[in-house]
């Protein structure tokens, strides 16, 4: 019996468009806020004319990232120093210098867009060891600079919990440490990651010429709502409160239990694991938890900005042939090898097109009445303000204080080739 014949009887339930409302604090003038915070912090006061300043920029899809970097470049340049950008993203970009430059370009950060050169290398210098012997590395270009300033989003991590997760400390330990730094911190496993990144960051702060760090927070719509410029001496004391605030702002699904979640696209520009594990409630390590219970997840595509990096695809149950064809293993495997988590790169069941992928997810969800399946479709785990939900969830939607129905129910629109449009 063919796959088509097995799945043909599986109906896809009608859905309704739903709007989800989140708190929406936002900065009216991002560049102005960054300039004000920089000047108030005093992190640039010690710079002298002619000094070279490495600006560590990571691989996260931060809103207004080119504007933030361009503003940093201008402010550093205003005191006569010479800024340059250093890709600070551990093993991302296929763990190659060219790949990391491509990642920055995909985020809008180029020499032309920010007004400064980009100096990329995977070479590092060992700058010290933690108290228990963990080697600490620093990007060779940053090592040779007169000063270092890093920029990163602060958010909950996808694989572990701690006072410092994805943010400034992790950028100092892993981002600037490149492949070697990422390897060193991950070799002990995610069970010790919270302590590894702190211990490594302490060495970097003590031994490298770090001026400070710029931490940015976004609301649930991806808009920047807070910028913190933290002097090097205050990074360890100030980041935990910023992480708490980021956790409060993070978007989430409005249902505690689903049979099927359909995700239009995943990618490294969306989350560290392609899908934000905190949103889907699935984790590739036992050191993080929380979120909804979802029986089956169908992923339909990879984002263009991911550049073929399908890290996190293993968290899905079914994918389309379209998504599979875009996977670049040379971009995907370095992340899993470095993080020592092969589950994130495992290939799920591959179905011919969107309709089959959704039908397969429904069939394997073990819901007897397939028309009563609790199904939600989202664009990505980063975009949760607009959802498509099956009509079986309408009663819960109506009772939810932050949800509103937008229009009448309708059938998901598939073209003749089974693709959603």
Secondary structure per residue as TSV (DSSP state, phi and psi in degrees):
chain	resnum	aa	ss	phi	psi
A	1	X	-	360.0	130.1
A	2	X	-	-74.6	161.9
A	3	X	H	-59.1	-41.6
A	4	X	H	-60.5	-42.3
A	5	X	H	-69.0	-35.5
A	6	X	H	-66.6	-40.3
A	7	X	H	-88.0	-16.9
A	8	X	H	-53.5	-41.0
A	9	X	T	-73.4	-10.6
A	10	X	-	-81.5	110.2
A	11	X	-	-81.6	149.8
A	12	X	-	-101.0	122.6
A	13	X	-	-66.8	153.8
A	14	X	-	-65.2	153.5
A	15	X	E	-128.2	167.1
A	16	X	E	-133.2	145.1
A	17	X	E	-78.9	132.3
A	18	X	E	-128.8	136.9
A	19	X	E	-101.4	132.9
A	20	X	E	-111.1	128.3
A	21	X	-	-102.5	129.6
A	22	X	-	-117.7	159.3
A	23	X	-	-54.9	141.5
A	24	X	-	-131.2	56.4
A	25	X	-	-67.0	139.8
A	26	X	-	-152.1	150.2
A	27	X	-	-83.9	129.9
A	28	X	S	-76.7	-31.7
A	29	X	-	-135.3	90.5
A	30	X	H	-61.8	-48.6
A	31	X	H	-63.7	-41.9
A	32	X	H	-64.4	-39.8
A	33	X	H	-64.7	-42.5
A	34	X	H	-64.6	-43.4
A	35	X	H	-59.5	-44.7
A	36	X	H	-63.4	-44.2
A	37	X	H	-66.4	-40.2
A	38	X	H	-60.1	-47.5
A	39	X	H	-68.6	-37.3
A	40	X	H	-69.6	-31.1
A	41	X	H	-73.1	-28.4
A	42	X	T	75.3	12.4
A	43	X	T	-67.9	-20.1
A	44	X	T	-96.7	-2.2
A	45	X	T	-64.0	-31.0
A	46	X	T	-82.0	-3.8
A	47	X	-	-74.0	146.1
A	48	X	-	-117.6	152.9
A	49	X	T	-54.5	136.0
A	50	X	T	91.2	-15.1
A	51	X	-	-69.0	143.4
A	52	X	E	-92.9	128.3
A	53	X	E	-118.6	119.9
A	54	X	E	-84.4	125.2
A	55	X	E	-103.9	106.5
A	56	X	E	-77.7	117.9
A	57	X	E	-123.3	130.5
A	58	X	-	-95.8	-165.6
A	59	X	S	-104.2	6.0
A	60	X	S	-75.3	144.9
A	61	X	-	-80.7	71.4
A	62	X	-	-79.0	132.2
A	63	X	T	-59.3	138.7
A	64	X	T	62.7	25.9
A	65	X	H	-58.0	-47.4
A	66	X	H	-58.3	-38.6
A	67	X	H	-65.7	-41.5
A	68	X	H	-61.8	-47.4
A	69	X	H	-66.6	-41.7
A	70	X	H	-61.1	-38.2
A	71	X	H	-68.3	-41.1
A	72	X	H	-60.7	-43.6
A	73	X	H	-59.1	-45.4
A	74	X	H	-65.4	-41.3
A	75	X	H	-68.6	-42.3
A	76	X	H	-64.5	-41.1
A	77	X	H	-66.5	-27.3
A	78	X	H	-67.5	-19.5
A	79	X	T	-99.1	8.9
A	80	X	T	91.4	-0.7
A	81	X	-	-81.6	168.3
A	82	X	E	-117.7	99.3
A	83	X	E	-81.0	150.0
A	84	X	E	-146.3	155.3
A	85	X	E	-95.5	135.3
A	86	X	E	-117.5	118.5
A	87	X	E	-60.4	123.3
A	88	X	-	-124.7	83.2
A	89	X	-	-145.6	32.9
A	90	X	T	56.0	-116.7
A	91	X	T	-102.9	7.2
A	92	X	T	-65.0	167.5
A	93	X	G	70.1	30.2
A	94	X	G	70.0	16.0
A	95	X	G	58.0	35.8
A	96	X	S	-127.7	153.0
A	97	X	H	-62.7	-45.0
A	98	X	H	-62.8	-40.1
A	99	X	H	-63.7	-37.2
A	100	X	H	-71.6	-33.5
A	101	X	H	-64.6	-39.4
A	102	X	H	-63.2	-40.2
A	103	X	H	-61.2	-46.4
A	104	X	H	-59.8	-42.8
A	105	X	H	-62.5	-37.1
A	106	X	H	-65.5	-22.2
A	107	X	T	-95.4	5.0
A	108	X	T	90.4	4.3
A	109	X	-	-97.8	104.5
A	110	X	-	-130.6	168.4
A	111	X	H	-59.7	-38.9
A	112	X	H	-69.5	-39.1
A	113	X	H	-75.3	-25.7
A	114	X	H	-110.6	-10.3
A	115	X	T	75.4	30.3
A	116	X	S	-152.2	153.3
A	117	X	-	-68.9	153.3
A	118	X	B	-110.3	122.3
A	119	X	-	-112.3	109.0
A	120	X	-	-115.7	133.1
A	121	X	-	-154.6	157.1
A	122	X	-	-102.7	2.7
A	123	X	-	-73.3	143.9
A	124	X	E	-134.8	167.3
A	125	X	E	-122.5	134.6
A	126	X	E	-77.6	121.4
A	127	X	E	-106.4	-4.3
A	128	X	E	164.4	-173.7
A	129	X	E	-136.2	149.7
A	130	X	-	-73.8	171.2
A	131	X	T	-58.3	-29.8
A	132	X	T	-101.9	19.8
A	133	X	-	93.2	5.0
A	134	X	-	-72.3	124.1
A	135	X	E	-70.4	143.1
A	136	X	E	-119.0	129.5
A	137	X	E	-117.4	156.6
A	138	X	E	-137.8	134.1
A	139	X	E	-45.5	133.5
A	140	X	H	-62.0	-36.7
A	141	X	H	-68.4	-40.6
A	142	X	H	-67.7	-37.0
A	143	X	H	-59.7	-38.3
A	144	X	H	-83.2	-8.9
A	145	X	S	-75.1	164.8
A	146	X	S	-82.3	-22.4
A	147	X	E	-158.7	159.1
A	148	X	E	-132.7	136.8
A	149	X	E	-135.5	127.8
A	150	X	E	-111.4	152.6
A	151	X	E	-129.6	131.4
A	152	X	E	-160.8	153.0
A	153	X	E	-74.9	150.0
A	154	X	-	-112.2	124.5
A	155	X	B	-158.6	164.9
A	156	X	-	-62.1	143.4
A	157	X	-	-79.3	160.0
A	158	X	S	-90.5	-5.7
A	159	X	S	-136.3	-8.5
A	160	X	-	-153.9	168.2
A	161	X	-	-123.9	144.8
A	162	X	S	-178.0	-180.0
A	163	X	S	-71.1	-23.0
A	164	X	S	-127.4	127.4
A	165	X	-	-124.3	-107.8
A	166	X	B	-94.2	108.5
A	167	X	S	-179.4	-136.6
A	168	X	H	-75.9	-46.1
A	169	X	H	-61.7	-44.5
A	170	X	H	-64.2	-35.7
A	171	X	I	-64.5	-41.0
A	172	X	I	-68.1	-36.6
A	173	X	I	-83.6	-44.9
A	174	X	I	-108.2	-45.7
A	175	X	I	-57.4	-53.9
A	176	X	T	-75.3	-17.2
A	177	X	T	-81.4	-9.5
A	178	X	H	57.3	-154.1
A	179	X	H	-58.4	-42.4
A	180	X	H	-64.6	-43.2
A	181	X	H	-66.5	-40.6
A	182	X	H	-63.6	-43.8
A	183	X	H	-58.7	-46.3
A	184	X	H	-60.6	-44.4
A	185	X	H	-72.1	-35.2
A	186	X	H	-81.5	-21.7
A	187	X	T	-58.8	-27.9
A	188	X	T	-87.3	-1.3
A	189	X	-	86.9	162.6
A	190	X	G	-70.0	-18.0
A	191	X	G	-62.9	-23.2
A	192	X	G	-117.1	10.1
A	193	X	H	-62.2	-40.8
A	194	X	H	-57.9	-39.1
A	195	X	H	-81.9	-31.5
A	196	X	H	-64.7	-45.0
A	197	X	H	-69.5	-32.9
A	198	X	H	-69.2	-45.7
A	199	X	H	-61.6	-41.8
A	200	X	H	-67.6	-42.6
A	201	X	H	-63.0	-35.2
A	202	X	H	-60.1	-41.2
A	203	X	H	-66.9	-43.8
A	204	X	H	-60.6	-44.4
A	205	X	H	-65.1	-33.2
A	206	X	H	-81.1	-32.5
A	207	X	H	-107.5	-19.5
A	208	X	S	-102.7	166.1
A	209	X	-	-90.2	60.5
A	210	X	E	-84.1	122.3
A	211	X	E	-78.1	-41.7
A	212	X	E	169.9	-165.3
A	213	X	E	-143.9	147.5
A	214	X	E	-109.8	115.5
A	215	X	E	-106.8	133.4
A	216	X	E	-120.3	143.5
A	217	X	E	-120.5	141.6
A	218	X	E	-117.2	152.1
A	219	X	-	-80.5	-177.0
A	220	X	T	-67.7	-11.8
A	221	X	T	-96.6	4.0
A	222	X	S	83.9	4.7
A	223	X	-	-87.3	138.8
A	224	X	E	-66.3	134.4
A	225	X	E	-128.3	-10.3
A	226	X	E	-156.1	138.1
A	227	X	E	-126.3	128.8
A	228	X	E	-121.3	126.2
A	229	X	E	-106.3	114.0
A	230	X	E	-114.4	120.3
A	231	X	E	-58.5	152.8
A	232	X	G	-52.0	-41.1
A	233	X	G	-68.1	-15.3
A	234	X	G	-109.3	-0.8
A	235	X	H	-57.3	-47.9
A	236	X	H	-68.0	-27.7
A	237	X	H	-87.8	-28.9
A	238	X	H	-94.8	-24.2
A	239	X	H	-65.7	-38.3
A	240	X	H	-55.3	-40.3
A	241	X	H	-66.7	-35.6
A	242	X	H	-66.9	-38.3
A	243	X	H	-64.5	-41.0
A	244	X	H	-59.4	-42.3
A	245	X	H	-65.9	-41.3
A	246	X	H	-61.2	-37.9
A	247	X	H	-64.7	-38.9
A	248	X	H	-65.1	-34.7
A	249	X	H	-83.8	-16.4
A	250	X	-	-61.9	139.9
A	251	X	-	-71.5	155.7
A	252	X	-	-151.4	158.6
A	253	X	-	-74.1	145.9
A	254	X	S	-87.1	6.7
A	255	X	-	-121.4	139.7
A	256	X	S	-82.2	-21.1
A	257	X	E	-146.0	131.3
A	258	X	E	-135.5	152.0
A	259	X	E	-86.1	-40.9
A	260	X	E	-140.4	132.0
A	261	X	E	-117.1	124.1
A	262	X	E	-103.6	123.3
A	263	X	E	-115.6	119.0
A	264	X	S	-61.6	-42.1
A	265	X	-	-153.4	150.7
A	266	X	B	-126.4	167.0
A	267	X	-	171.0	159.9
A	268	X	T	-65.5	-22.3
A	269	X	T	-75.7	-14.0
A	270	X	T	-95.7	-45.0
A	271	X	-	-157.9	160.3
A	272	X	T	-59.0	-29.5
A	273	X	T	-109.7	24.3
A	274	X	S	78.7	-49.6
A	275	X	S	-111.7	136.9
A	276	X	-	-72.4	111.6
A	277	X	H	-61.6	-29.3
A	278	X	H	-68.1	-24.9
A	279	X	H	-81.9	-43.9
A	280	X	H	-89.1	-11.2
A	281	X	T	72.1	18.7
A	282	X	-	-118.9	134.7
A	283	X	-	-130.6	147.8
A	284	X	S	-94.0	5.8
A	285	X	S	-138.0	159.9
A	286	X	T	-85.9	10.4
A	287	X	T	-102.6	11.4
A	288	X	-	-141.5	152.1
A	289	X	-	-156.4	174.9
A	290	X	-	109.3	163.2
A	291	X	S	101.3	-179.5
A	292	X	-	-75.1	165.7
A	293	X	E	-99.9	117.3
A	294	X	E	-124.2	123.1
A	295	X	E	-69.9	-47.3
A	296	X	E	-137.9	140.7
A	297	X	E	-123.1	127.5
A	298	X	E	-111.7	126.1
A	299	X	E	-109.9	128.4
A	300	X	-	-97.1	-24.6
A	301	X	-	-162.1	165.4
A	302	X	B	-102.2	145.5
A	303	X	-	-69.3	151.9
A	304	X	G	-64.1	-37.9
A	305	X	G	-68.5	-17.4
A	306	X	G	-69.6	-19.1
A	307	X	T	61.1	29.8
A	308	X	T	88.5	-2.5
A	309	X	-	-78.2	107.9
A	310	X	-	-102.5	24.9
A	311	X	T	-52.0	125.9
A	312	X	T	103.0	-9.2
A	313	X	G	-59.1	-26.9
A	314	X	G	-68.6	-11.1
A	315	X	G	-79.5	-13.8
A	316	X	-	-86.4	162.0
A	317	X	S	-99.0	-36.0
A	318	X	E	-138.7	147.1
A	319	X	E	-136.6	169.5
A	320	X	E	-92.2	161.8
A	321	X	H	-63.3	-32.1
A	322	X	H	-60.5	-45.6
A	323	X	H	-65.7	-43.4
A	324	X	H	-60.1	-40.6
A	325	X	H	-65.2	-21.9
A	326	X	T	-88.6	-7.5
A	327	X	-	-69.4	127.7
A	328	X	-	-108.0	110.4
A	329	X	H	-67.5	-28.1
A	330	X	H	-69.1	-20.5
A	331	X	H	-95.4	-27.2
A	332	X	H	-85.9	-47.2
A	333	X	H	-65.6	-35.2
A	334	X	H	-55.1	-36.6
A	335	X	H	-65.4	-44.5
A	336	X	H	-70.8	-37.1
A	337	X	H	-65.9	-41.5
A	338	X	H	-69.4	-42.4
A	339	X	H	-79.2	-7.5
A	340	X	T	59.7	33.6
A	341	X	-	-127.0	82.6
A	342	X	G	-65.1	-19.3
A	343	X	G	-60.1	-29.3
A	344	X	G	-70.9	-15.2
A	345	X	G	-111.2	5.8
A	346	X	-	-67.8	147.5
A	347	X	-	-93.1	122.4
A	348	X	-	-74.8	-176.9
A	349	X	E	-60.4	132.0
A	350	X	E	-105.4	118.9
A	351	X	E	-107.6	159.0
A	352	X	S	-64.1	-39.3
A	353	X	S	-155.2	-177.7
A	354	X	H	-59.0	-46.2
A	355	X	H	-61.4	-44.5
A	356	X	H	-64.0	-39.3
A	357	X	H	-62.1	-43.2
A	358	X	H	-68.7	-41.5
A	359	X	H	-61.7	-41.6
A	360	X	H	-63.5	-40.3
A	361	X	H	-63.9	-41.7
A	362	X	H	-66.0	-45.6
A	363	X	H	-61.3	-37.9
A	364	X	T	-89.8	4.3
A	365	X	T	-83.4	-6.9
A	366	X	T	64.7	30.2
A	367	X	-	-93.7	122.0
A	368	X	S	-66.2	-47.8
A	369	X	S	-92.9	97.1
A	370	X	G	-62.2	-25.1
A	371	X	G	-75.7	-10.2
A	372	X	G	-101.4	11.1
A	373	X	-	-61.5	138.5
A	374	X	-	-89.1	95.6
A	375	X	E	-118.8	138.5
A	376	X	E	-132.6	137.7
A	377	X	E	-114.8	132.5
A	378	X	E	-129.2	156.1
A	379	X	S	-69.4	-45.2
A	380	X	B	-164.7	170.0
A	381	X	T	-74.3	-1.7
A	382	X	T	-97.5	-12.3
A	383	X	B	-123.2	92.4
A	384	X	-	-119.4	15.1
A	385	X	S	-82.2	-22.5
A	386	X	E	-126.5	125.4
A	387	X	E	-126.4	156.9
A	388	X	E	-112.9	122.6
A	389	X	E	-123.6	145.4
A	390	X	E	-66.1	153.6
A	391	X	G	-63.5	-19.8
A	392	X	G	-65.1	-16.0
A	393	X	G	-98.9	1.1
A	394	X	H	-59.1	-40.5
A	395	X	H	-59.7	-41.1
A	396	X	H	-69.2	-35.9
A	397	X	H	-62.2	-46.9
A	398	X	H	-61.4	-34.4
A	399	X	H	-85.2	-10.4
A	400	X	-	-82.5	128.5
A	401	X	T	-67.6	-19.0
A	402	X	T	-112.6	12.7
A	403	X	E	-119.4	146.2
A	404	X	E	-143.5	138.5
A	405	X	E	-77.9	136.0
A	406	X	-	-117.2	87.9
A	407	X	S	96.1	-170.6
A	408	X	-	-94.7	159.7
A	409	X	-	-62.6	153.4
A	410	X	B	-154.0	162.3
A	411	X	-	-82.2	141.7
A	412	X	-	-59.4	132.2
A	413	X	-	-86.5	107.0
A	414	X	B	-103.5	140.5
A	415	X	-	-82.5	-175.8
A	416	X	T	-62.7	-24.5
A	417	X	T	-91.2	6.9
A	418	X	S	83.6	12.1
A	419	X	-	-98.9	139.5
A	420	X	B	-70.9	143.6
A	421	X	-	-136.8	360.0
